[in-house]
């Protein structure tokens, strides 16, 4: 713990917002990781479509509404409004599910962009400090000059490290969202076919 405090002091004032970025990123990654872990594939959508194809619409709707799967909930909306406009109902439900799946992802995107910029700001302030020592006749004080350079390098490395560590889970979560959207389109089309086939 003391080593972390010493690093924050060496990196200069810009390390405080960088620390806030790292804590925010870690909290969001844990929250989104738990969210997607609860949505791991379970085959509920296939069972729901089987019920729909057999004409058991109410059983399929109840099964989908009680499911944790976004795809199943979207299909349940289509079944619930199957007579007037199932496609519009599924589109509205898909937008709502998309909002839940993309929650906090813009925050991760901001951390990825902001952290290197904060590190660059630390680089600039550290170099300004070093040049200020040199300008005031501190050429004979190498420790004072290297202290500013060290501040610049620590801030830059920290900013890049936070951005890199955040980029990997961000891309993973974004890919999961796109995969779910593809499943919604595919299973939605199959449900529409089942609706047309069971209509007299």
C-alpha positions in Angstrom: 0.0 0.0 0.0 2.8 2.4 0.8 4.4 1.6 -2.5 1.2 2.6 -4.3 1.1 5.9 -2.3 4.7 6.5 -3.2 4.0 5.9 -6.9 1.0 8.3 -6.8 3.2 11.0 -5.2 6.0 10.5 -7.8 3.6 10.6 -10.7 2.3 14.1 -9.7 -1.2 15.5 -9.4 -2.4 13.9 -12.6 -2.2 10.5 -10.9 -5.4 11.3 -8.9 -7.7 11.4 -11.9 -5.9 8.4 -13.3 -6.6 6.5 -10.1 -10.3 7.5 -10.4 -10.2 6.1 -14.0 -8.7 2.8 -12.9 -11.3 2.4 -10.1 -14.2 3.2 -12.4 -12.9 0.8 -15.1 -12.5 -2.0 -12.6 -15.9 -1.5 -11.1 -17.6 -1.5 -14.6 -15.7 -4.5 -15.7 -16.7 -6.5 -12.7 -20.4 -5.4 -13.0 -20.5 -6.2 -16.7 -18.7 -9.5 -16.2 -21.3 -10.6 -13.7 -24.1 -9.4 -16.0 -22.8 -11.5 -18.9 -22.0 -14.5 -16.7 -25.7 -14.6 -15.7 -26.6 -14.6 -19.4 -24.6 -17.6 -20.3 -26.2 -19.8 -23.0 -28.8 -22.3 -21.7 -30.9 -23.4 -24.7 -34.0 -21.5 -23.5 -34.6 -19.9 -26.8 -34.8 -23.1 -28.7 -37.2 -24.6 -26.2 -39.4 -21.4 -26.5 -39.4 -21.7 -30.3 -40.4 -25.3 -30.1 -43.4 -24.4 -27.9 -44.3 -21.7 -30.4 -44.0 -24.0 -33.4 -46.3 -26.4 -31.6 -48.9 -23.7 -31.2 -48.5 -23.4 -27.4 -48.3 -19.6 -27.5 -49.2 -18.9 -23.9 -46.7 -21.4 -22.5 -44.0 -19.9 -24.8 -44.8 -16.4 -23.8 -44.7 -17.2 -20.1 -41.5 -19.1 -20.5 -39.9 -16.2 -22.3 -41.0 -13.6 -19.8 -39.5 -15.5 -16.9 -36.2 -16.1 -18.8 -33.0 -14.1 -18.2 -32.1 -14.4 -21.8 -32.6 -11.1 -23.8 -33.4 -13.1 -26.9 -36.2 -15.0 -25.1 -37.7 -11.8 -23.7 -37.7 -10.2 -27.1 -39.5 -13.2 -28.6 -42.0 -13.1 -25.7 -42.9 -9.5 -26.7 -43.5 -10.7 -30.2 -45.7 -13.5 -29.0 -47.6 -11.2 -26.7 -48.5 -8.9 -29.6 -48.6 -11.6 -32.3 -52.0 -10.6 -33.7 -51.5 -6.8 -34.4 -47.7 -6.3 -35.0 -45.2 -8.9 -33.7 -42.3 -7.3 -35.6 -42.8 -3.9 -34.1 -43.2 -5.4 -30.6 -39.9 -7.3 -31.0 -38.1 -4.2 -32.3 -39.2 -2.2 -29.3 -38.2 -4.9 -26.9 -34.9 -5.3 -28.7 -34.1 -1.6 -28.2 -34.9 -1.9 -24.5 -32.7 -5.0 -24.1 -29.9 -3.2 -26.1 -30.0 -0.4 -23.5 -29.4 -2.9 -20.7 -26.6 -4.7 -22.5 -24.7 -1.5 -23.5 -25.0 0.0 -20.0 -21.8 1.6 -18.8 -19.9 0.7 -22.0 -19.7 4.4 -23.0 -18.0 4.9 -19.6 -15.4 2.3 -20.5 -14.9 4.0 -23.9 -14.3 7.3 -22.1 -11.7 5.8 -19.8 -9.9 4.2 -22.8 -9.8 7.7 -24.5 -9.1 9.8 -21.4 -6.4 7.8 -19.7 -3.7 8.2 -22.3 -4.5 11.9 -22.6 -4.2 12.3 -18.8 -0.9 10.4 -19.0 0.2 12.9 -21.8 -0.8 15.7 -19.5 1.4 14.3 -16.8 4.3 14.1 -19.3 3.9 17.7 -20.2 3.7 18.9 -16.6 6.6 16.8 -15.6 8.8 18.1 -18.5 7.7 21.7 -17.6 8.9 21.1 -14.1 12.2 19.8 -15.3 12.8 22.7 -17.7 11.8 25.1 -14.9 14.6 23.7 -12.7 17.0 24.0 -15.6 15.9 27.5 -16.3 16.5 28.6 -12.7 20.1 27.4 -12.8 19.5 23.9 -11.6 21.8 22.4 -14.1 24.0 21.3 -11.1 21.0 19.6 -9.5 20.5 16.4 -11.6 18.1 14.9 -9.1 15.7 17.7 -9.4 15.7 17.4 -13.2 15.3 13.6 -13.3 12.5 13.9 -10.8 10.4 15.8 -13.3 11.3 13.3 -16.0 10.3 10.4 -13.7 7.0 12.1 -13.0 6.4 12.4 -16.8 7.2 8.7 -17.5 5.2 7.3 -14.5 2.1 9.2 -15.6 2.4 8.2 -19.2 2.9 4.5 -18.3 0.0 4.5 -15.9 -2.4 6.1 -18.5 -1.4 3.7 -21.2 -1.7 0.7 -18.8 -5.2 1.7 -17.8 -6.3 2.2 -21.4 -4.8 -1.2 -22.5 -6.3 -3.0 -19.5 -9.7 -1.5 -20.2 -9.7 -2.0 -24.0 -9.7 -5.8 -23.8 -12.9 -6.2 -21.7 -14.6 -3.4 -23.6 -14.1 -5.2 -26.9 -15.3 -8.4 -25.3 -18.5 -6.9 -24.0 -19.1 -5.0 -27.3 -18.7 -8.3 -29.2 -21.2 -10.0 -26.8 -23.7 -7.3 -27.5 -23.3 -7.7 -31.3 -23.6 -11.5 -30.9 -26.9 -11.2 -29.0 -28.2 -8.7 -31.6 -27.5 -11.3 -34.3 -29.3 -14.0 -32.2 -32.3 -11.7 -31.8 -32.5 -11.1 -35.6 -32.1 -14.8 -36.3 -34.6 -16.1 -33.8 -37.0 -13.3 -34.5 -37.1 -14.3 -38.1 -37.8 -17.9 -37.1 -40.6 -16.8 -34.8 -42.2 -14.8 -37.6 -42.1 -17.9 -39.8 -43.7 -20.0 -37.0 -46.4 -17.3 -36.8 -47.2 -17.5 -40.5 -47.1 -21.3 -40.6 -49.6 -21.6 -37.6 -52.0 -19.0 -38.9 -55.2 -20.6 -40.5 
